[in-house]
Amino acid sequence: MVFAGYSSGPDKAIPTTAVKILIAGGFGVGKTTLVSEISEVAPLRTEELLSELSTGTDDLDGVESKTTTTVALDFGRITLSDTLLLYLFGTPGQDRFWFLWDELSRGSLGAVVLVDTRRLGAAFPAVDYFERRRIPFVLAVNRFDSADVYSVEEIRDALALDADVPIGLCDARRRESIKEILLTLMEHILEKASRAQAV
């Protein structure tokens, strides 16, 4: 979804484009952290404490210390340039909240699929979701301190990603690292749109 508007500068109005982007991935990969860290406004978070009711429902393998979970969405905003705003919508990661993805993805131009190499299999549902809907996405490998390091080629092969899907390393706790991923996504979206127009 693209919104056009104007932001006023000291001399004249500058056209502004606002774009809706999803931040997706499995449970506990760092989506809430990413949105909270990059947002230039106070982020909206819908985190709740994990309870005994989630035992046996939410897979805590590899994230045993996690105490909260997103139950609806995360929301933040980042200005990438004088003319480009991104509205970021973080999806919930658990299977029981997948019904929200269709609503959250409506009108989005692209997505960041955040992954944890300690639980790479958790990325398959998100990758499949965006591939089937032909929504452009980039894969962002969140560098957890305790995670093994794999090459981009190894990750691409493990997830059976098409050659044109960008893969980048990031730290969801660092703004500059996240910004690089978002810039890569915007370049990818523009490239795909340009190729589609050329056909």
C-alpha positions in Angstrom: 0.0 0.0 0.0 1.4 3.3 -1.0 0.2 6.6 0.3 1.2 9.9 -1.3 1.3 13.1 0.6 3.4 16.1 1.3 5.8 17.1 4.0 6.5 20.7 4.4 10.1 21.9 4.4 11.5 25.4 5.1 11.1 26.4 1.4 8.6 24.1 -0.2 6.4 21.0 0.1 8.2 17.7 -0.6 6.3 14.8 -2.0 6.2 11.9 0.5 5.5 8.3 -0.2 4.4 6.0 2.7 4.8 2.2 2.2 3.5 -0.7 4.3 6.0 -3.4 5.1 5.6 -6.6 7.1 8.2 -7.9 9.5 7.6 -11.6 9.7 9.1 -14.8 10.9 8.9 -17.6 13.4 8.2 -17.4 17.1 11.0 -15.7 19.1 13.2 -14.6 16.1 13.4 -10.9 17.2 10.5 -9.2 15.3 9.3 -7.1 18.2 12.9 -6.1 19.0 13.5 -5.1 15.4 10.4 -2.9 15.1 11.0 -1.4 18.6 14.6 -0.6 17.8 14.1 1.0 14.4 10.9 2.9 15.0 11.2 6.7 15.2 7.9 6.9 17.1 6.9 5.0 20.2 6.2 1.5 18.9 2.9 -0.2 19.4 3.4 -3.6 20.9 0.9 -6.3 21.8 3.0 -8.5 24.0 1.6 -10.6 26.7 3.3 -12.9 29.3 3.5 -16.5 28.3 1.3 -18.6 30.5 0.9 -22.3 31.4 -1.9 -22.4 28.8 0.7 -22.0 26.0 2.6 -25.1 27.2 2.4 -27.7 24.5 1.0 -25.1 22.0 4.0 -22.7 21.6 7.3 -24.3 20.6 9.9 -22.9 23.0 12.8 -25.1 21.8 15.8 -22.8 21.5 14.0 -19.8 23.2 13.4 -21.3 26.6 14.1 -18.0 28.3 11.4 -16.1 26.3 8.7 -14.8 28.7 6.4 -12.8 26.4 4.7 -13.2 23.1 3.1 -11.0 20.5 -0.6 -11.7 20.3 -1.7 -9.3 17.5 1.0 -7.1 15.9 3.9 -4.7 16.4 3.8 -1.3 14.7 6.5 1.3 14.0 7.5 3.9 11.5 10.8 4.8 10.0 11.7 7.7 7.6 14.2 6.2 5.1 14.7 9.5 3.2 13.1 12.9 2.7 10.5 11.4 0.5 10.0 7.8 1.8 8.2 6.6 5.0 7.9 3.0 5.9 5.1 1.7 8.2 6.3 -1.5 9.7 3.8 -4.2 10.8 5.3 -7.0 12.8 3.4 -10.3 12.6 2.8 -12.8 15.5 5.0 -15.8 15.1 2.9 -18.6 16.6 0.8 -20.9 14.4 -2.3 -20.1 16.5 -2.2 -16.5 15.3 -1.7 -17.1 11.6 -5.2 -16.0 10.8 -4.0 -12.5 11.4 -1.5 -12.6 8.6 -4.0 -12.1 5.8 -5.3 -9.0 7.4 -1.8 -7.6 8.2 -0.5 -8.4 4.7 -3.3 -6.6 2.9 -1.8 -3.6 1.0 1.8 -4.4 1.9 4.4 -3.9 -0.8 7.0 -6.3 0.7 8.3 -8.1 3.8 11.3 -8.8 5.8 11.4 -12.5 6.9 13.6 -12.6 10.0 15.3 -15.9 10.8 17.3 -17.5 13.6 19.8 -20.0 12.3 19.4 -22.1 15.5 15.8 -22.8 14.3 16.0 -22.3 10.6 13.0 -24.6 10.0 10.7 -22.0 11.7 11.3 -19.7 8.6 9.6 -22.1 6.2 5.9 -21.0 6.8 6.8 -17.3 6.4 8.8 -17.9 3.2 6.0 -20.1 1.8 3.4 -17.5 2.7 5.1 -14.7 0.7 6.2 -16.9 -2.2 2.6 -18.1 -2.7 1.2 -14.6 -2.6 4.0 -13.2 -4.8 4.8 -10.5 -2.2 8.5 -9.5 -2.6 10.6 -10.3 0.5 14.1 -10.4 1.8 15.5 -12.8 4.3 17.3 -11.2 7.3 19.4 -13.5 9.4 19.3 -12.2 12.9 22.8 -12.8 14.4 22.2 -14.3 17.8 25.4 -14.5 19.9 25.0 -18.3 20.5 24.1 -19.2 16.8 26.4 -21.0 14.4 27.4 -18.9 11.4 26.4 -20.1 7.9 27.2 -18.7 4.5 24.5 -17.1 2.4 24.6 -20.0 0.0 24.1 -22.5 2.8 21.1 -20.6 4.1 19.6 -20.2 0.6 20.0 -24.0 -0.1 18.6 -24.9 3.3 15.4 -22.9 2.7 15.3 -23.6 -1.1 15.1 -19.9 -1.8 15.0 -18.5 -5.4 18.3 -17.0 -6.5 16.7 -13.5 -6.7 15.6 -13.4 -3.0 18.1 -11.1 -1.2 19.7 -12.5 2.0 21.3 -10.3 4.5 22.8 -10.6 8.0 21.5 -8.2 10.7 21.4 -7.5 14.3 17.8 -6.7 15.4 19.2 -4.6 18.2 21.0 -2.2 16.0 19.3 0.6 14.0 21.9 0.8 11.2 21.9 -2.9 10.7 18.1 -2.9 10.3 18.1 0.1 8.1 20.4 -1.7 5.6 17.9 -4.6 5.4 15.0 -2.2 4.8 17.0 -0.4 2.1 17.7 -3.8 0.5 14.0 -4.7 0.6 13.0 -1.4 -1.1 15.6 -2.0 -3.9 14.3 -5.5 -4.4 10.7 -4.2 -4.6 11.7 -1.6 -7.2 13.6 -4.2 -9.2 10.7 -6.6 -9.3 8.3 -3.8 -10.3 10.6 -2.7 -13.1 10.9 -6.2 -14.4 7.2 -6.7 -14.3 6.6 -3.5 -16.3 9.2 -4.6 -18.9 7.3 -7.8 -19.7 
